[in-house]
């Protein structure tokens, strides 16, 4: 006997509870505008526009034909990769890491940050999350059953959490940080980290430090790692990425490092979810970490020129913006005439064919601001300024 009734399949409640992912929505709006034949300048998603350096690509090309690399990779990655990460970290931050217990390669830091809460957060545990923040942090905590406590960041405090507010939550299990910061481009100070580490050690709070933008900094002022602070390894795990440093966003390779127990918890979760990074990509990662310093010097010079071009151009239109210290984003108060960030971003797209990211997409604390990525050529930034004349 036939029936017209169809099975009802629905998303799990954990997915229903999530808002649309910000960058997917931005990309959808951009694609719709492009489909209409409009010349869109995309200052939305922060994906570097330059190709991966040739020596990294060549390392991958040579490795991909090696039949030994066509099998499951070791979960902990090639020993040579972990040793190279150890060397790079010591050269950059003057901190020693044990490649066998304090370093764990990842299929991009985003997946590592998503998997860590599953290894250390129990349902109901409080997790302190800065507001504004990179949108991907929130669902990773929610999927683990954590209870999110928003810690508001303020411009007058350099976009750093206030220790006085943190002290109201001494029963928290973990604090999620991201410096250099997305979206604000702020950089954490040594004094801030020292106070934070002391606080976390006293109250047994895990610190998750996302340092994906560690090498994108300006004016010759490199950001520090939390592990430059004595005692940080007692409580912290830090995530690093090759994506922004070497134009490798699509390659998906990074690492976690720090506290042995936190690294082990992440490793145990991942062993049940994936089988490691394709070995040829690990070889390419080794080549990236061995790159001549000119590669990253040129990258920083490029973004600083773009930063100055955009900010100076907008200043000429009466929009004064504080230059970012790091990362490749310009985080700006809304220009005169706008009262909310979504309307501002929509106006930029509708009237100037410019994609920018509304600040409230990073949390309520981002309202009143808009983010523009420096991932287009300088001449396109100049065009963007000219187009904004009719909007500002």
C-alpha positions in Angstrom: 0.0 0.0 0.0 1.6 3.3 -1.1 1.6 6.4 0.9 2.5 10.0 0.1 3.9 10.6 3.5 7.7 11.3 3.4 10.1 10.7 6.3 10.9 13.8 8.3 14.6 14.4 8.7 15.8 17.4 10.7 19.0 19.0 11.9 20.1 18.1 15.4 19.2 20.7 18.0 22.9 21.7 18.4 22.8 22.9 14.7 19.4 24.5 15.0 20.8 26.6 17.9 23.5 28.1 15.7 23.1 31.3 13.8 24.1 31.3 10.1 27.9 31.3 9.8 28.9 34.9 9.2 31.4 34.4 6.4 29.2 32.0 4.4 26.5 34.7 4.5 28.9 37.3 3.3 30.2 35.1 0.5 26.6 34.4 -0.6 25.9 38.2 -0.8 29.1 38.7 -2.8 28.3 35.9 -5.2 24.8 37.3 -5.8 26.3 40.7 -6.7 28.9 39.2 -9.0 26.1 37.1 -10.7 24.5 40.4 -11.5 27.6 41.5 -13.4 28.8 44.0 -10.7 32.5 44.6 -10.2 32.7 43.8 -6.5 35.7 44.7 -4.3 35.8 42.0 -1.6 37.1 43.3 1.7 35.1 40.7 3.6 36.7 37.4 4.2 40.4 37.4 5.2 41.9 35.1 2.6 45.3 36.2 1.3 45.2 37.0 -2.4 48.8 35.9 -3.2 49.8 32.4 -4.2 51.8 30.1 -2.0 55.6 30.7 -2.5 57.1 28.5 -5.3 59.6 26.6 -3.0 56.7 25.3 -0.9 54.7 24.2 -3.9 57.8 22.5 -5.3 58.3 20.6 -2.1 54.7 19.4 -2.3 55.1 18.4 -6.0 58.2 16.3 -5.3 56.6 14.6 -2.2 53.2 13.8 -3.8 54.8 11.1 -6.0 56.4 9.3 -3.1 54.4 6.1 -2.6 55.4 5.9 1.1 53.3 9.1 1.6 50.1 7.6 0.1 49.2 5.8 3.4 47.7 7.0 6.6 49.8 9.6 8.2 51.0 9.3 11.8 48.5 11.1 14.1 51.4 13.2 15.7 52.8 14.1 12.3 56.3 13.5 10.9 59.0 13.8 13.5 60.9 16.1 11.2 57.9 18.4 11.1 57.6 18.6 14.9 61.4 19.2 15.1 61.1 22.0 12.6 58.2 23.5 14.5 60.4 23.3 17.7 63.3 25.1 15.9 61.0 27.8 14.4 59.3 28.4 17.8 62.6 28.8 19.6 64.0 31.2 16.9 60.8 33.3 16.9 59.8 33.4 20.6 62.9 32.1 22.4 60.9 29.3 24.0 61.8 25.7 24.1 59.2 23.0 23.2 59.4 19.3 23.4 58.5 17.9 20.0 57.3 14.6 21.5 54.9 15.9 24.0 54.3 19.7 23.6 53.7 19.9 19.8 50.9 18.4 17.8 50.3 19.2 14.1 46.8 20.0 12.9 44.7 19.9 9.7 44.5 23.7 10.1 44.1 25.4 13.5 40.4 25.8 13.1 39.8 22.0 13.5 42.2 21.9 16.4 40.3 24.7 18.2 37.1 22.9 17.5 38.3 19.6 18.8 40.0 20.8 22.0 36.8 21.6 24.0 35.6 18.0 23.4 38.7 16.8 25.3 38.6 19.2 28.3 35.1 20.7 28.6 32.2 18.9 30.3 28.5 19.8 29.9 27.8 22.9 32.0 31.5 24.0 32.4 31.9 27.8 32.1 34.0 29.0 29.2 35.0 32.7 29.0 34.8 34.0 25.4 35.8 37.5 24.4 33.2 39.7 22.7 33.8 40.5 19.8 35.5 37.3 18.7 36.1 35.2 15.6 32.7 33.5 15.1 34.0 29.9 14.8 34.8 29.8 18.6 31.3 29.9 19.8 30.0 26.6 18.2 33.0 24.7 19.3 32.2 25.4 22.9 28.5 24.8 22.4 29.1 21.4 20.8 31.1 20.4 23.8 28.2 21.5 26.1 30.1 24.4 27.6 28.3 27.4 29.0 29.6 30.6 27.3 30.3 33.7 29.4 30.9 36.8 27.3 33.8 39.0 28.3 33.4 42.4 26.6 36.4 43.9 25.0 36.6 47.7 24.9 38.5 50.1 22.6 39.6 52.2 25.6 41.3 49.1 27.1 43.2 48.2 23.9 40.6 45.5 23.1 42.1 43.4 26.0 39.9 41.7 28.6 39.9 43.5 32.0 41.3 41.4 34.7 38.7 42.8 37.1 35.9 41.3 35.0 37.7 37.9 34.7 38.0 37.8 38.5 34.2 37.6 38.7 34.4 34.2 37.0 37.0 32.3 39.0 34.9 29.1 38.6 35.4 29.1 34.8 37.1 26.1 33.1 38.6 27.8 30.1 39.3 31.2 28.6 39.6 31.6 24.8 41.9 34.4 23.5 43.1 35.5 20.1 46.0 37.9 19.7 46.8 39.4 17.3 43.0 39.7 17.4 40.4 39.1 14.7 38.5 41.3 14.2 40.1 44.2 16.2 43.7 43.7 15.1 44.8 44.4 18.7 48.0 42.9 20.2 48.4 41.5 23.7 51.0 43.1 25.9 53.6 41.2 28.0 52.1 42.8 31.2 48.6 41.5 30.3 49.8 38.0 29.7 51.8 38.0 32.9 48.7 39.0 35.0 46.5 36.6 33.1 48.9 33.6 33.6 49.1 34.3 37.3 45.3 34.5 37.5 44.8 31.3 35.5 47.3 29.4 37.6 45.7 30.5 40.8 42.2 29.4 39.8 43.1 26.4 37.6 41.7 28.0 34.4 42.8 26.7 30.9 43.9 29.4 28.5 43.3 28.7 24.8 45.5 31.1 22.8 44.8 31.4 19.1 47.9 33.0 17.4 47.1 32.5 13.8 48.2 36.0 12.9 51.5 35.9 14.8 53.6 36.9 11.8 51.3 39.5 10.3 52.5 42.6 12.3 53.4 46.2 11.4 56.0 48.8 12.2 58.6 46.2 13.3 56.8 45.2 16.5 56.4 41.4 16.6 53.7 40.0 19.0 54.7 37.8 21.8 53.6 34.2 22.6 52.0 33.5 25.9 54.7 31.0 26.5 57.2 33.8 26.9 55.6 34.2 30.4 57.0 32.0 33.1 54.4 29.4 34.2 52.2 29.6 31.1 52.8 26.0 30.2 51.0 25.0 33.4 47.7 26.3 32.0 47.9 27.2 28.3 47.7 25.7 24.9 48.5 27.9 21.8 47.5 27.4 18.2 49.7 28.4 15.3 49.0 28.3 11.6 50.9 28.4 8.3 47.8 29.8 6.5 48.4 33.6 6.9 52.2 33.5 7.3 52.9 31.7 4.0 49.7 32.2 1.9 48.6 28.6 2.6 45.0 29.0 3.7 43.9 26.2 1.4 46.6 23.7 2.4 45.2 23.2 6.0 48.2 22.9 8.2 49.0 24.3 11.6 49.8 23.0 15.1 49.0 23.2 18.8 51.6 23.5 21.5 52.1 23.9 25.2 50.7 22.1 28.2 51.3 18.4 27.8 47.9 17.3 29.2 46.0 19.7 27.0 48.0 18.6 23.9 47.4 14.9 24.9 43.6 15.6 25.3 43.5 17.2 21.8 45.5 14.3 20.4 43.1 11.7 21.9 40.1 13.5 20.4 41.7 13.8 17.0 42.7 10.1 17.0 39.0 9.3 17.0 38.1 11.9 14.3 40.9 11.9 11.6 44.0 10.1 10.5 46.5 12.9 10.4 47.7 15.4 7.7 48.6 14.1 4.2 52.3 13.5 4.6 53.2 15.4 1.4 51.5 18.5 2.9 53.6 18.0 6.0 56.8 18.0 3.9 55.5 21.3 2.3 55.0 22.6 5.9 58.6 21.9 6.7 59.7 23.8 3.6 57.5 26.7 4.7 59.1 26.9 8.1 62.5 26.8 6.6 61.7 29.8 4.3 64.1 32.7 3.9 63.0 35.5 6.2 62.5 37.7 3.2 59.2 35.8 2.5 57.6 37.0 5.7 59.3 40.4 5.5 57.8 41.0 2.0 54.4 39.8 3.3 54.4 42.3 6.1 55.6 45.1 3.8 52.8 44.4 1.4 50.1 44.5 4.0 51.5 47.6 5.7 51.5 49.4 2.3 47.9 48.4 1.8 47.0 49.4 5.4 48.4 52.9 4.9 46.8 53.3 1.5 43.3 52.5 2.8 43.5 54.4 6.0 45.0 57.5 4.4 42.5 57.4 1.6 39.6 57.1 4.0 41.0 59.9 6.1 40.7 62.1 3.1 37.0 61.4 3.1 36.7 62.4 6.7 36.8 58.9 8.2 39.6 58.8 10.8 40.7 55.3 11.7 43.4 54.0 14.1 45.9 52.0 12.1 46.0 48.3 13.1 49.1 47.0 14.9 48.8 43.5 13.4 46.7 41.1 11.4 45.4 42.2 8.0 42.2 43.9 9.0 41.2 47.5 9.5 38.7 47.6 12.3 36.9 51.0 12.3 34.1 52.8 14.1 31.2 53.3 11.7 31.5 56.5 9.6 29.2 59.4 10.3 25.7 58.8 9.2 25.5 55.2 10.2 24.0 53.8 13.5 24.4 50.1 13.0 27.0 47.9 11.4 24.7 45.7 9.3 23.1 48.8 7.6 26.6 50.1 6.9 27.8 46.9 5.3 24.7 46.6 3.2 25.0 50.2 2.0 28.7 49.6 1.1 27.6 46.6 -1.1 24.5 48.1 -2.5 25.9 51.6 -3.3 29.6 51.0 -3.8 29.9 47.3 -4.7 32.2 46.8 -1.7 32.0 43.8 0.6 32.9 44.6 4.3 32.1 42.7 7.4 29.6 44.1 9.9 31.0 44.3 13.4 27.9 42.7 15.1 28.7 39.5 13.2 31.5 39.0 15.8 29.2 39.4 18.7 27.2 42.2 20.4 30.5 43.9 21.4 31.3 44.5 17.7 28.3 46.6 17.1 29.3 50.1 16.0 32.3 48.9 14.0 33.0 47.4 10.6 35.9 45.3 9.4 37.7 45.6 6.1 40.3 43.0 5.0 43.6 44.1 3.3 43.6 41.1 1.0 43.2 42.9 -2.3 45.7 44.8 -4.4 46.6 48.4 -3.6 44.9 49.7 -6.7 41.6 48.0 -5.7 41.8 49.7 -2.3 42.3 53.0 -4.1 39.2 52.2 -6.2 37.3 51.3 -3.0 38.1 54.8 -1.5 36.9 56.5 -4.7 33.6 54.5 -4.6 33.0 55.3 -0.9 33.0 59.0 -1.8 29.4 58.7 -2.8 28.6 56.8 0.5 30.5 58.9 3.0 
